[in-house]
Amino acid sequence: MAETPTKRTAGRPRTRVLSVDQIVDAAFELARTAGTDGFTMAALARSLSVQPPALYHYFGSRDEVIRAMRGRLAERIDTSGFTDREVALAEAVLRWARTYRDAFAAFPSGSTLLATTSIDGQQRSVDNYEAITVRLLAEGWPEGDVVDTIVAFESFIIGSALDAVAPVDIMSPGDAAASAPAYTAAEARRAHDAAARGIRPTDRSFELGLRAMLAGLTPGSADASTR
């Protein structure tokens, strides 16, 4: 006797269908709401209303998820100037640094996750670093100085990304203003000038620091700093 086919239950499937993009989207949101300590595979699964094993079909570990998040941001970072020899090195760095800061400023809560997780296997990030490395070598950088140069800029950029989302009055002396009249006046002038330009005070701070770093961007500068 032939078996009667089982009728398909109406409604949604019991197991949610996931995609890499859905998981990465949820990971960004989890990092925002739960912070570094709360960023676990179990918590990520709960946010997606699935069991943890469902995530491991796409990612082998928490670090792999974080690398995918880094890759998402790396796509927003402009390294095209490094591969175009008609673009001056300083301009290439400006494009890279500004878009890097913007990408991380859009994701401040995850900066620690990304900054402390290896880039191992994250192709877009590695491609970006390769473009920068090839250009610096062509500009005369000693091979041993290249990565230190990149990391030095990244340290400044990531810190500036956090500044970009800080309260506008974060540098205000508040109740201690009377004891620091010179500083208070300087901070008030800074806030006034930024408002007049329609920018955040930290935007100008970033550009000031970036230009200062660019002024010292020369082959061999890393060796000079350790003498």
C-alpha positions, 0 to 999 in steps of 0.5 A: 500500500502506497504511503500518503504524502505528508501535507506541508504545514501552512505558514512560515517554516519552523527553521528560519532561513538565514544568509550571510548578510542577515547574520552580519547585519544582526552582528552590527546591531548586537555589537551596538546593543550588547557591547564587546562582552555581550557579543557571543554566538549564543546572543547573536543566535537569539537576536536572529531567533535561531539556535546557535548551530544555525550560525555555524553553517555560515561561520565557524566562530565568533572571530569569523563573524567579526572578520565578516563585519570588518569586511563590510566596513572595508568595502566602504574604505577608499584605497583607490588613490594608492593604485592610481599613480597619478594621485599623489601619495598624500591625497591617497592617504587623505581619501583612505583616512577620511573614508576609514574614519567615516566607516568606523564612526558609523559603527563606534560600538564595534571598534574594539571588536574589529581592532582586536581581531585578526584580519586573517582570511578577510580578503577585502581588508587584506586587499586594502593593505596590499594596495597601500603596501605596494604604493609605499614600497614604490615611494621608497619606504623600507619594507620593515617600516610599511606596516608600522606606518599603516598601524600608526595612521590606523591608531589615529583614525580609529581614535578619531572615529570615536571622537566623531560620535562623542558629545559635542561638549565633551571637552567643556570644562563645565563647573571647573571653568573658573579655574581654567580661564585660558582653556575655557576661552579656547574651548569656547572659541573652538565650539563657536568656530565649528558651529559657524562652519557647520561642522563638529569640533572633532572634524577639524581636530581630525583634519589637523591631526591628519595633516600633521601626520602627513607632514611627517610621512616620509620614507625612513620616518619610522626609524627616525622616531626610534633613535 
